[in-house]
Amino acid sequence: MSVKSCEKVEKSQVELVIEVEAEAFDAAMEKAYRKMRDKIRVPGFRPGKAPRKMIEGMYGPEVFFDEAINFAFPDAYEAAVKEKELHVVGYPSVELVGECTRQGFTFKATAPVYPDVTLGEYKGLSAPKEEVKADAEAVERRLNALTERNTRLVSVEREAQEGDIAVIDYEGFLNGKPFDGGKGSSYSLELGSHSFVPGFEEQVIGMKSGDEKDLDITFPENYHADLAGKAVVFKVKCSEVKEKEVPALDDEFAKDVSSFDTLEELKADLEREVNEELQKQADQAFEDLLMEKVAEGITVEIPEVMVENQMRQFLQNFRSQIAQQGIPYDQYLQITGLTEEKILEDAREPALRQVRMDLAVLAIIKAEEIEASEEDITAEYEKLAEQFGMDVETVKKYIQEEQVKDQICSRKAVEVVVQNATATKPEKKEEGEEKKPARKPRKKKTETTEGEEEKKPARKPRKKKTEDAAEEEAAAKDGE
C-alpha cells in the first residue's frame, strides 16, 4: 500500500488516493478465491476443489477482482489513515481510480475528519452568577420533608379523607371489558396526590375498609389514543384506610432524626445544607453560561456525520430511558404519536450544540497542554469505585483509562475557563421569563432512578435523565 496523495477538502474532509500494489492484491485475490471457489463449477472437479489457476484460465482473473477489492480496501485504508495520523470521524466514500488489473488498483477515499478548531475568547469572560442564601421557606420545606419521612401510617376505622392512604384493589372496564393497564391490587393510593386519572381519587374519598364501589371515569381527551375521551368504570375495593401520624416538631424530634440535641441546631444544619446545594447550583449555572459562550465563540467547520452521530446517541439514550420505565419503545411511539424521524429531527439542534461544546473543550485542552497525571487517574478511579460500590480493579474492567483521562482533562479545561472568568450581578428577570438552559460538557456521573413497581391507570411516561454509556456498563455489572 502506498498513499499517492492526502489533501484536505471542504467540510473537514480528507481525500486520500491510495494504491494497492500487486503483492497485496494477489493476497486479496487468494482470499477471494477461497471464499468463492465452492460456488464456481469447473468440469472434472468437485465443488470447491478446482485450483485457482484453472478457474482463472476458464473465466479470466477478473472473476475474483470485485471480491478481492473488498478484501484489500479495508486494510489499505486503515494503514493509510494510520500513516497520515488522521482522526477520522465517520465512514469514507470510495471510488476506483482507473482500472483494476493483476498489478493492483488505485482508489480514492474521502473521509470526514476531526475538524480544525479556532478558539475564540475563553479567558477573561464574564457571566451573571446568583448570590445564594437559604430563605426560611427553603429550610421549612426541608424540615417538612424530614417530617414526612418520619411520619407513621396508622390504620383507622373511618371514612377515607383527603391526605389519607387508601389501600385498594381496582380494575377498569371499557364497554364491560377489562382494558390493559387498568388493574392493580393492594395499591396504596394517597388521596389528593392527583396521581390517578382525574375523578378517581375524589370518588375514593368517603370509602371505608371493606367498601366496594364502581367509579365512573371519563379519560381526558389528551390521554393515549386507546382511551382518550372514553367513559370507563373502575371497580374498586378498599381493604384499609391509613392516616398519617405526624411527629411533633420539638427537641425530641431533633434527637430522633439527627445527631443534634435541639430543634434549633437541626434547623441550622438544614440551612447549611440548603446553602451548599444552592451554591453548587449557582456554580454550575455560572459554568454553563461561560462554556456556552466559549462554544459559540469557536470557528469550526463541523462534519455532518458528527452531528448525526450525536443525534443517534441522543436517540439511544432516549430509548434507554423509555426501557427503564418498562414501556416498549414501539408502544411508546404509538401512545405519543411520535416517530423516530421526529425525535431525531428535534435532536438536531441540541446535538449540534453538544458537538460544538465538545470541540471547544478539546481545543482548550490542546491550547493549554492539559494532561491527566497518574495521581489524577488513581484518584478518579477511587472516586468511581466509591460511587459504584465496587473495588477499583472491577471498575477498571468496565471503564477504560482513556475515558478517565478524557474526563479529567475535560474537567480541567472547564476549570481554566471558570478560574479566569468574572462573575457579574444577575439582571432582574421579568416575571414569567425563562432562561434557556446551556449545553455543557458531558460528565460521567452516576444517576440512578428507581422504576415504579406497579402500573397506575392514569400515569403517563416520564422522562428520566440520561446515563453515560460507561456508567451503564458498570451499573449493569453491579446489578448482576
Secondary structure, DSSP 8 states (H G I E B T S, - for coil): -EEEEEEEETTTEEEEEEEE-HHHHHHHHHHHHHHHGGG---TTS-TT-S-HHHHHHHH-GGGGHHHHHHHHHHHHHHHHHHHTT--B-S--EEEEEEEEETTEEEEEEEEEB---EE----SS-EEE-------HHHHHHHHHHHHHHT-EEEE-SS---TT-EEEEEEEEEETTEEEEEEEEEEEEEETTS--SSTTHHHHHTT--TT-EEEEEEE--TTS-TTTTT-EEEEEEEEEEEEEEE----SHHHHHHHSS-SSHHHHHHHHHHHHHHHHHHHHHHHHHHHHHHHHHHH-EE---HHHHHHHHHHHHHHHHHHHHHTT--HHHHHHHHT--HHHHHHHHHHHHHHHHHHHHHHHHHHHHHT----HHHHHHHHHHHHHHHTS-HHHHHHHS-HHHHHHHHHHHHHHHHHHHT-EEE------TT--------------------SS--TT----------HHHHHHHHHHH-
